[in-house]
Amino acid sequence: MKTIWLASIILIAVIVIAGVWFIYYTTTAPPAKEYKLALMVGGDETDMGFSYMAIQGAYRIRDKYDWEIDISRLVSFADQARVASDYADRGYDIVFAVGGQFIPTIYFEVSPQYNDTYFAQVPGLETPAPPSNVVGLHPAFQTVGHYLAGVLAGEMTETNAVAAIFGMWYPYLSMEFYAFKAGVESVNPDAKVYVRVAGTWMDASIGYQIASALIETKNVDIIVQIADTTGRGIIAACQDLGKMVIGTVADQAVLAPEVTLTSIGMDTPLFMEIVVQHIINGTWTEIGGTAADISIGDYLYPFHQFEDDVPQSVKDLLAETAEDIENGDIVVPRTVTAEPPPDPT
């Protein structure tokens, strides 16, 4: 009897253990994959521009999708390959590089060595196509916004002289200039549109000198600044000399509300989220190896302190222009030149 009783206890224990094992392994989902995102930017948050919006995008991915993120700010030209390779070596799922200066490193140097790592380049190249593990943002991503800013500047200038100042001259930035110029000329063919290239994204004093010279020698009264930290000097010159500035990427009115007419928006976080969703959904092949033609820079921020200065007729014209672009009735040019054009005569 004792032997039978002991055998029964053992049998019951085995059944219980087997049941527990079956329930656990058939009802418990495998642990979710933990994703990691890296971001490389040439500046930091203080420019309220290209770098700032990309950093905000990384924070959105962290907070919305619970991804681990790491951000490398103020990445120099000499350090680009090392930083990107280090992220790939440490198993980051995707490396975002935000800034045209990163294109040679991401497209041609690092990504071919790390086929298991995804890379996103903002902006990318239209041609050649990137490797299959790279997605670029099509370089015309902000031409619509610049065209609208041109319409606004052409209507608001009192001197018939406006300008755009760039940190560097890349193909995608030349598209932005010619889109701005086309917008100005569509409403004010008498206006002169100047362009200057500072040669640096990081020197506010050069930005100040260039902007001051345009204002004092060319009678420019509205300047679009696409220059990151160099743009801080452009803004300061407009403050000192009482002229208007149009910012880019983020709403830069916070830097100088008394002179910022508006800013040309760029929704970098949206592009970053689209890329991340493709990774999560396993649909990378839909975007990998392409320059994704997504218009994330097709709007202007509010006029803030200039709300009452911009006539309702101009606001209506901007809305109509945006609608005509959306409908295809207005085609914004995507002109690329190796060098900036000479001054208008």
SEKE-823573 format. One line per field, with one value per residue (C-alpha): residue number from 0; x negated, y, z negated; residue in three letters. Coordinates in steps of 0.05 Angstrom, whole numbers, plus 5000, padded with zeros to 4 digits. Each point is the difference from the previous one (the first is absolute). Example, Ala and Ser with C-alpha at 12.3 -4.5 7.8 and 13.67 -1.06 7.14 Angstrom:
residues 2
resi [0 | 1]
u [4754 | 4973]
v [4910 | 5069]
w [4844 | 5013]
resn [ala | ser]
This chain:
residues 345
resi [0 | 1 | 2 | 3 | 4 | 5 | 6 | 7 | 8 | 9 | 10 | 11 | 12 | 13 | 14 | 15 | 16 | 17 | 18 | 19 | 20 | 21 | 22 | 23 | 24 | 25 | 26 | 27 | 28 | 29 | 30 | 31 | 32 | 33 | 34 | 35 | 36 | 37 | 38 | 39 | 40 | 41 | 42 | 43 | 44 | 45 | 46 | 47 | 48 | 49 | 50 | 51 | 52 | 53 | 54 | 55 | 56 | 57 | 58 | 59 | 60 | 61 | 62 | 63 | 64 | 65 | 66 | 67 | 68 | 69 | 70 | 71 | 72 | 73 | 74 | 75 | 76 | 77 | 78 | 79 | 80 | 81 | 82 | 83 | 84 | 85 | 86 | 87 | 88 | 89 | 90 | 91 | 92 | 93 | 94 | 95 | 96 | 97 | 98 | 99 | 100 | 101 | 102 | 103 | 104 | 105 | 106 | 107 | 108 | 109 | 110 | 111 | 112 | 113 | 114 | 115 | 116 | 117 | 118 | 119 | 120 | 121 | 122 | 123 | 124 | 125 | 126 | 127 | 128 | 129 | 130 | 131 | 132 | 133 | 134 | 135 | 136 | 137 | 138 | 139 | 140 | 141 | 142 | 143 | 144 | 145 | 146 | 147 | 148 | 149 | 150 | 151 | 152 | 153 | 154 | 155 | 156 | 157 | 158 | 159 | 160 | 161 | 162 | 163 | 164 | 165 | 166 | 167 | 168 | 169 | 170 | 171 | 172 | 173 | 174 | 175 | 176 | 177 | 178 | 179 | 180 | 181 | 182 | 183 | 184 | 185 | 186 | 187 | 188 | 189 | 190 | 191 | 192 | 193 | 194 | 195 | 196 | 197 | 198 | 199 | 200 | 201 | 202 | 203 | 204 | 205 | 206 | 207 | 208 | 209 | 210 | 211 | 212 | 213 | 214 | 215 | 216 | 217 | 218 | 219 | 220 | 221 | 222 | 223 | 224 | 225 | 226 | 227 | 228 | 229 | 230 | 231 | 232 | 233 | 234 | 235 | 236 | 237 | 238 | 239 | 240 | 241 | 242 | 243 | 244 | 245 | 246 | 247 | 248 | 249 | 250 | 251 | 252 | 253 | 254 | 255 | 256 | 257 | 258 | 259 | 260 | 261 | 262 | 263 | 264 | 265 | 266 | 267 | 268 | 269 | 270 | 271 | 272 | 273 | 274 | 275 | 276 | 277 | 278 | 279 | 280 | 281 | 282 | 283 | 284 | 285 | 286 | 287 | 288 | 289 | 290 | 291 | 292 | 293 | 294 | 295 | 296 | 297 | 298 | 299 | 300 | 301 | 302 | 303 | 304 | 305 | 306 | 307 | 308 | 309 | 310 | 311 | 312 | 313 | 314 | 315 | 316 | 317 | 318 | 319 | 320 | 321 | 322 | 323 | 324 | 325 | 326 | 327 | 328 | 329 | 330 | 331 | 332 | 333 | 334 | 335 | 336 | 337 | 338 | 339 | 340 | 341 | 342 | 343 | 344]
u [5000 | 4944 | 4967 | 5066 | 5010 | 4930 | 5008 | 5065 | 4968 | 4943 | 5050 | 5041 | 4937 | 4978 | 5069 | 5000 | 4930 | 5017 | 5063 | 4963 | 4946 | 5053 | 5039 | 4937 | 4968 | 5065 | 5029 | 4939 | 4978 | 4926 | 4967 | 5008 | 4939 | 4963 | 4983 | 4944 | 4995 | 4939 | 4999 | 4941 | 5007 | 4950 | 5028 | 5042 | 5066 | 4978 | 5008 | 5075 | 4990 | 4978 | 4967 | 5054 | 5057 | 4962 | 4987 | 5074 | 5014 | 4954 | 5037 | 5066 | 4976 | 4976 | 5064 | 5051 | 4967 | 4957 | 4936 | 4932 | 4967 | 4932 | 4984 | 4932 | 5000 | 4949 | 4972 | 4940 | 4982 | 4940 | 5041 | 5059 | 4976 | 4976 | 5065 | 5044 | 4957 | 5000 | 5076 | 5003 | 4949 | 5041 | 5062 | 5044 | 5057 | 4998 | 4954 | 5030 | 4951 | 5032 | 4961 | 4977 | 4927 | 5012 | 5020 | 4931 | 4988 | 5068 | 5012 | 4931 | 4955 | 5035 | 5066 | 4967 | 4960 | 5060 | 5054 | 5038 | 5008 | 5051 | 4980 | 5042 | 4969 | 5035 | 4997 | 4978 | 4982 | 5049 | 4946 | 4964 | 5047 | 4972 | 4983 | 5060 | 4989 | 5004 | 5059 | 4989 | 5050 | 5010 | 4962 | 5062 | 5032 | 5006 | 5007 | 5075 | 4988 | 4947 | 5046 | 5054 | 4948 | 4982 | 5072 | 5003 | 4934 | 5019 | 5065 | 4970 | 4934 | 5000 | 4933 | 5010 | 4936 | 5000 | 4947 | 4985 | 4937 | 4975 | 4948 | 4976 | 5023 | 5024 | 5046 | 5060 | 4986 | 4995 | 5070 | 5024 | 4970 | 5030 | 5068 | 4997 | 4979 | 5057 | 5049 | 4976 | 5002 | 5070 | 5029 | 4947 | 4959 | 4966 | 4969 | 4926 | 4982 | 4930 | 4964 | 4939 | 4962 | 4963 | 4957 | 5015 | 5059 | 4965 | 4977 | 5051 | 4951 | 4995 | 5076 | 5004 | 4949 | 5035 | 5070 | 4976 | 4967 | 5063 | 5043 | 4952 | 4976 | 5058 | 5058 | 5026 | 5057 | 5019 | 4949 | 5012 | 4946 | 4982 | 4936 | 5008 | 4954 | 4975 | 5072 | 4999 | 4955 | 5048 | 5057 | 4958 | 4985 | 5074 | 5014 | 4947 | 5019 | 5075 | 5013 | 5041 | 4975 | 5034 | 4976 | 4996 | 5016 | 5026 | 5042 | 4942 | 5043 | 4977 | 4930 | 5022 | 5075 | 4995 | 4967 | 5022 | 5055 | 5011 | 4960 | 5000 | 5021 | 4967 | 5032 | 4938 | 5035 | 5052 | 4948 | 4964 | 5065 | 5017 | 4932 | 5007 | 5069 | 4970 | 4948 | 5053 | 5047 | 4945 | 5012 | 4932 | 4994 | 5054 | 4954 | 4929 | 4956 | 5043 | 5003 | 5070 | 5036 | 5038 | 5017 | 4988 | 4985 | 5061 | 5027 | 4986 | 5004 | 5045 | 4982 | 5002 | 4985 | 5009 | 5071 | 5031 | 4947 | 5012 | 5062 | 5058 | 4992 | 4929 | 5024 | 5054 | 4949 | 4955 | 5058 | 5020 | 4928 | 4992 | 5065 | 4977 | 4934 | 5037 | 5046 | 4942 | 5022 | 4934 | 4937 | 4944 | 4933 | 4947 | 4940 | 4930 | 4936 | 4929 | 4988 | 5047 | 5023 | 4970 | 5034 | 5060 | 4985]
v [5000 | 5047 | 4987 | 5013 | 5065 | 5025 | 4983 | 5038 | 5062 | 4998 | 4992 | 5059 | 5043 | 4982 | 5018 | 5067 | 5017 | 4981 | 5042 | 5060 | 4992 | 4994 | 5062 | 5042 | 4983 | 5002 | 5064 | 5043 | 5043 | 5004 | 5064 | 5059 | 5021 | 5059 | 5049 | 5051 | 5065 | 5043 | 5072 | 5040 | 5076 | 5053 | 5050 | 5000 | 5026 | 5072 | 5015 | 4984 | 4972 | 4937 | 4967 | 5022 | 4968 | 4935 | 4996 | 5011 | 4943 | 4953 | 5019 | 4984 | 4930 | 4989 | 5022 | 4972 | 4934 | 4987 | 4996 | 5010 | 5061 | 5031 | 5069 | 5025 | 5075 | 5046 | 4942 | 5027 | 4980 | 4962 | 4959 | 4981 | 4930 | 4982 | 5020 | 4965 | 4936 | 4999 | 5001 | 4942 | 4961 | 5008 | 4971 | 5061 | 4983 | 5065 | 5060 | 5066 | 5052 | 5069 | 5049 | 5001 | 4995 | 4927 | 4976 | 4974 | 4964 | 4967 | 4984 | 4979 | 4985 | 4970 | 4968 | 4951 | 4972 | 4987 | 4964 | 4981 | 5073 | 5048 | 5072 | 5061 | 5062 | 5068 | 5025 | 4947 | 5001 | 4993 | 4963 | 4955 | 4956 | 4981 | 4928 | 4956 | 5011 | 5076 | 5045 | 5072 | 5057 | 5028 | 5066 | 5039 | 4990 | 5074 | 5034 | 5012 | 5037 | 5043 | 5017 | 5022 | 5042 | 5032 | 5019 | 5030 | 5038 | 5025 | 5029 | 5028 | 5032 | 5076 | 5007 | 4947 | 4966 | 4934 | 4947 | 4930 | 4983 | 4927 | 4968 | 4958 | 4989 | 4929 | 4975 | 4997 | 5070 | 5027 | 4971 | 5039 | 5065 | 4994 | 4982 | 5062 | 5043 | 4972 | 5016 | 5072 | 5011 | 4969 | 5059 | 5054 | 4996 | 5066 | 4973 | 4982 | 4934 | 4993 | 4939 | 4992 | 4939 | 5007 | 4938 | 4977 | 4979 | 5019 | 5073 | 5052 | 5057 | 4983 | 4997 | 5069 | 5030 | 4971 | 5022 | 5069 | 5009 | 4979 | 5048 | 5059 | 4992 | 4965 | 5030 | 4930 | 5002 | 4925 | 4944 | 4925 | 4967 | 4927 | 4999 | 4967 | 5034 | 5048 | 5021 | 5027 | 5056 | 5012 | 5008 | 5047 | 5044 | 5005 | 5019 | 5054 | 5029 | 4993 | 4950 | 4936 | 4929 | 4935 | 4940 | 4928 | 4930 | 5016 | 5059 | 5048 | 5057 | 4980 | 5025 | 5070 | 5011 | 5074 | 4988 | 4929 | 5006 | 4925 | 4935 | 4946 | 4936 | 4931 | 4941 | 4957 | 4960 | 4978 | 4972 | 4965 | 4968 | 4976 | 4966 | 4968 | 4973 | 4964 | 4967 | 4978 | 4975 | 4963 | 5042 | 5031 | 4977 | 5050 | 5058 | 4971 | 5020 | 5060 | 5075 | 5005 | 5058 | 5024 | 5073 | 5014 | 5073 | 5027 | 5050 | 5065 | 5010 | 5055 | 5074 | 5011 | 5074 | 5015 | 4971 | 5069 | 5024 | 4947 | 5022 | 4951 | 5003 | 4972 | 4945 | 4982 | 4999 | 4953 | 4952 | 5002 | 4988 | 4941 | 4970 | 5012 | 4965 | 4941 | 4996 | 5004 | 5067 | 5030 | 4959 | 5020 | 4997 | 4952 | 5036 | 4978 | 5039 | 4984 | 5073 | 5055 | 5049 | 5070 | 5060 | 5027 | 5060]
w [5000 | 4983 | 5067 | 5037 | 4961 | 5016 | 5074 | 5002 | 4969 | 5051 | 5057 | 4977 | 4993 | 5071 | 5027 | 4964 | 5024 | 5071 | 4997 | 4974 | 5054 | 5055 | 4977 | 4993 | 5066 | 5041 | 4972 | 4984 | 5060 | 5015 | 4975 | 5047 | 5038 | 4969 | 5055 | 4998 | 5040 | 5008 | 5025 | 5027 | 5009 | 5017 | 4950 | 4937 | 4974 | 4994 | 5075 | 4997 | 5069 | 5036 | 4940 | 4951 | 5040 | 5010 | 4925 | 4988 | 5048 | 4960 | 4936 | 5034 | 5019 | 4929 | 4967 | 5050 | 5018 | 4938 | 5041 | 4970 | 5032 | 5001 | 5029 | 5024 | 5005 | 5033 | 5042 | 5039 | 5071 | 4975 | 4951 | 5044 | 5022 | 4930 | 4966 | 5052 | 4999 | 4924 | 4998 | 5050 | 4961 | 4937 | 5033 | 5011 | 5046 | 5038 | 5004 | 5021 | 5028 | 5006 | 5042 | 5072 | 4977 | 4980 | 5070 | 5023 | 4934 | 4996 | 5073 | 5022 | 4941 | 4939 | 5023 | 5049 | 4942 | 4955 | 5040 | 4936 | 4978 | 5028 | 5016 | 5015 | 5032 | 4995 | 5053 | 5050 | 5073 | 5057 | 5039 | 4991 | 4960 | 4931 | 4979 | 4982 | 4925 | 5007 | 5011 | 5018 | 4995 | 5070 | 5005 | 5022 | 4932 | 4984 | 5067 | 4991 | 4935 | 5032 | 5058 | 4950 | 4963 | 5066 | 5013 | 4930 | 5008 | 5069 | 4972 | 4935 | 5024 | 5000 | 5036 | 5054 | 4976 | 4962 | 4987 | 4977 | 4962 | 4997 | 4957 | 5059 | 5071 | 5012 | 5056 | 4954 | 4974 | 5071 | 5011 | 4940 | 5025 | 5070 | 4971 | 4956 | 5059 | 5042 | 4945 | 4995 | 5075 | 5007 | 4962 | 5007 | 5064 | 4983 | 4936 | 4999 | 4966 | 4973 | 4973 | 4957 | 4975 | 4934 | 5009 | 4929 | 4956 | 4935 | 5002 | 4979 | 5012 | 5074 | 5004 | 4968 | 5050 | 5061 | 4978 | 4981 | 5068 | 5037 | 4960 | 5005 | 5072 | 5035 | 4961 | 4982 | 4950 | 4994 | 4992 | 4999 | 4958 | 5012 | 4960 | 4931 | 4950 | 5054 | 5005 | 4930 | 5026 | 5058 | 4950 | 4957 | 5060 | 5016 | 4928 | 4999 | 5068 | 4994 | 5057 | 5004 | 5000 | 5021 | 4961 | 5023 | 4974 | 4930 | 4978 | 4989 | 4976 | 4930 | 5017 | 5021 | 5001 | 5016 | 5068 | 5020 | 5053 | 5001 | 5008 | 5053 | 4966 | 5005 | 4965 | 4990 | 4945 | 5050 | 5048 | 4943 | 4977 | 5070 | 5005 | 4931 | 5017 | 5060 | 4956 | 4949 | 5054 | 5038 | 5063 | 5007 | 5072 | 5019 | 4983 | 4997 | 5058 | 5017 | 4991 | 4969 | 5033 | 4939 | 4994 | 4926 | 5011 | 5035 | 4949 | 4964 | 4925 | 4971 | 5008 | 4924 | 4987 | 5075 | 5002 | 5006 | 5049 | 5052 | 5040 | 5005 | 5076 | 4993 | 4952 | 5050 | 5056 | 4961 | 4987 | 5074 | 5021 | 4954 | 5028 | 5072 | 4985 | 4969 | 5060 | 5050 | 5028 | 4976 | 5010 | 4952 | 5036 | 4978 | 5030 | 4982 | 5015 | 4978 | 4979 | 4977 | 5054 | 5006 | 4971 | 5039 | 5043]
resn [met | lys | thr | ile | trp | leu | ala | ser | ile | ile | leu | ile | ala | val | ile | val | ile | ala | gly | val | trp | phe | ile | tyr | tyr | thr | thr | thr | ala | pro | pro | ala | lys | glu | tyr | lys | leu | ala | leu | met | val | gly | gly | asp | glu | thr | asp | met | gly | phe | ser | tyr | met | ala | ile | gln | gly | ala | tyr | arg | ile | arg | asp | lys | tyr | asp | trp | glu | ile | asp | ile | ser | arg | leu | val | ser | phe | ala | asp | gln | ala | arg | val | ala | ser | asp | tyr | ala | asp | arg | gly | tyr | asp | ile | val | phe | ala | val | gly | gly | gln | phe | ile | pro | thr | ile | tyr | phe | glu | val | ser | pro | gln | tyr | asn | asp | thr | tyr | phe | ala | gln | val | pro | gly | leu | glu | thr | pro | ala | pro | pro | ser | asn | val | val | gly | leu | his | pro | ala | phe | gln | thr | val | gly | his | tyr | leu | ala | gly | val | leu | ala | gly | glu | met | thr | glu | thr | asn | ala | val | ala | ala | ile | phe | gly | met | trp | tyr | pro | tyr | leu | ser | met | glu | phe | tyr | ala | phe | lys | ala | gly | val | glu | ser | val | asn | pro | asp | ala | lys | val | tyr | val | arg | val | ala | gly | thr | trp | met | asp | ala | ser | ile | gly | tyr | gln | ile | ala | ser | ala | leu | ile | glu | thr | lys | asn | val | asp | ile | ile | val | gln | ile | ala | asp | thr | thr | gly | arg | gly | ile | ile | ala | ala | cys | gln | asp | leu | gly | lys | met | val | ile | gly | thr | val | ala | asp | gln | ala | val | leu | ala | pro | glu | val | thr | leu | thr | ser | ile | gly | met | asp | thr | pro | leu | phe | met | glu | ile | val | val | gln | his | ile | ile | asn | gly | thr | trp | thr | glu | ile | gly | gly | thr | ala | ala | asp | ile | ser | ile | gly | asp | tyr | leu | tyr | pro | phe | his | gln | phe | glu | asp | asp | val | pro | gln | ser | val | lys | asp | leu | leu | ala | glu | thr | ala | glu | asp | ile | glu | asn | gly | asp | ile | val | val | pro | arg | thr | val | thr | ala | glu | pro | pro | pro | asp | pro | thr]
